[in-house]
Structures are given as structure tokens and as C-alpha cells.
Amino acid sequence: MTRIKEQAIELLQDIPDEKIALVIEILKGLRSLYHQNGNPADYNEITPDAMGIFSKYANPDLIPLEKEAWGEAVREKHAFN
């Protein structure tokens, strides 16, 4: 087994059993995509940078609040725990 597959298995072992069904469905989808298109690395479309990939869907009024949104979410979560 290659090192990269060993790393994938290590990550899977850290995911709680009740959440693993979603991961399995994602892996099945990736496998079917791989079989449909051959090697995914041969795909010709350029993948955009992850940052800003959904910017066309953004609410312009909320963009100035993005930097503080994560911290606010964490504070809210810990306030309820």
C-alpha cells in the first residue's frame, strides 16, 4: 500500500462511525468519476483556486463581514456548550 493511501486510512480512522457513511458516499462518487473519465489528472478543465470559487454567489452586503464570521460562529458554538 502506498503512503498516500495509508494517510487516507489514518484520516478515516479519526472520523466517528456515525459520520463515515457520508465519506463512503463521497468516495463512491469519486470512484465512479474516475471510471467514467479515466485518470482524473487528465481532465483538461482548469480548476480555479479554492479561494473565491463561489464568489459569484456571494451576497455583496455580507462580504465585509466574512473575516469575522468564523470567529463569531465559534463564539456562538462555545456559548451554547
C-alpha positions as CSV (number, residue, x, y, z in Angstrom):
1,M,0.0,0.0,0.0
2,T,1.3,3.4,-0.9
3,R,2.0,6.1,1.8
4,I,-0.8,8.3,0.5
5,K,-3.3,5.5,0.9
6,E,-2.0,4.9,4.4
7,Q,-2.6,8.5,5.2
8,A,-6.1,8.3,3.8
9,I,-6.9,5.3,6.0
10,E,-5.4,7.1,9.1
11,L,-7.8,10.0,8.4
12,L,-10.7,7.7,8.0
13,Q,-9.9,6.1,11.4
14,D,-10.3,9.5,13.1
15,I,-13.8,10.1,11.7
16,P,-16.6,8.9,14.1
17,D,-18.5,5.8,12.8
18,E,-21.8,7.7,12.7
19,K,-20.3,10.2,10.2
20,I,-18.4,7.7,8.0
21,A,-21.5,7.0,5.7
22,L,-21.1,10.4,4.1
23,V,-17.4,9.8,3.5
24,I,-18.2,6.5,1.8
25,E,-20.7,8.1,-0.5
26,I,-18.2,10.7,-1.4
27,L,-15.6,8.0,-2.2
28,K,-18.1,6.1,-4.3
29,G,-18.8,9.3,-6.3
30,L,-15.1,9.9,-6.8
31,R,-14.6,6.3,-7.9
32,S,-17.4,6.5,-10.4
33,L,-16.0,9.8,-11.7
34,Y,-12.6,8.2,-12.1
35,H,-14.0,5.2,-14.0
36,Q,-16.1,7.5,-16.3
37,N,-13.2,9.8,-17.2
38,G,-10.2,7.6,-16.9
39,N,-7.5,9.3,-14.9
40,P,-8.9,12.5,-13.3
41,A,-5.5,14.1,-13.7
42,D,-6.1,14.0,-17.5
43,Y,-9.1,16.3,-17.1
44,N,-8.5,19.3,-19.3
45,E,-10.5,21.9,-17.5
46,I,-8.5,24.2,-15.3
47,T,-9.7,24.1,-11.7
48,P,-9.9,27.6,-10.1
49,D,-8.2,28.4,-6.9
50,A,-10.4,27.3,-3.9
51,M,-10.4,30.9,-2.6
52,G,-13.3,32.7,-4.3
53,I,-14.7,29.7,-6.1
54,F,-18.2,30.6,-5.1
55,S,-17.8,34.4,-5.2
56,K,-20.4,34.7,-7.9
57,Y,-23.0,33.5,-5.4
58,A,-21.9,35.9,-2.6
59,N,-24.2,38.4,-1.1
60,P,-22.4,41.7,-1.6
61,D,-23.8,43.1,1.6
62,L,-22.2,40.4,3.6
63,I,-18.7,40.4,2.1
64,P,-17.3,42.9,4.6
65,L,-18.4,40.6,7.4
66,E,-16.7,37.5,6.1
67,K,-13.4,37.9,8.1
68,E,-15.2,37.9,11.4
69,A,-17.9,35.3,10.5
70,W,-15.7,32.3,11.5
71,G,-14.8,33.7,14.9
72,E,-18.4,34.7,15.6
73,A,-19.6,31.1,14.7
74,V,-17.0,29.7,17.1
75,R,-18.1,32.1,19.9
76,E,-21.7,31.1,19.4
77,K,-20.9,27.4,19.4
78,H,-19.0,27.7,22.7
79,A,-21.6,29.9,24.2
80,F,-24.1,27.0,23.9
81,N,-21.8,24.3,25.2
